[in-house]
């Protein structure tokens, strides 16, 4: 009986620990902004909804739509793989924003009462560690 109890306890503990190591996108607020002199785009993802704003000084959230289950599942998969504590250290692959060759972009993730933020990078050329996640976020706008 003790052996069965120990086995079950070990399984439950292992399952609990593995779940804690994954990021839970459902409790996160993700904000991606890209801007330059003539362009502004703010994408906010929260509670399986995406808000898109193209007005720089607007207090309005912009146009809000529900994210499809397939897109949400894909976002969740990419979000789980992001090392949030390392987000600020990810290097950008290009420097086009320096000479106005690309909009300046950044990603901010508010998760568990802490804010994680990338360094600025070129819109369309995110750091490789978050490339799939950012490209999926941006693709939500193109589908509108």
PyMOL commands that set and color helices and strands:
alter all, ss='L'
color gray80, all
select helices_A, chain A and resi 2-20+25-27+69-80+84-89+96-99+128-142
alter helices_A, ss='H'
color red, helices_A
select strands_A, chain A and resi 29-36+39-46+49-53+63-66+104-111+114-117+121-122
alter strands_A, ss='S'
color yellow, strands_A
deselect
rebuild
show_as cartoon
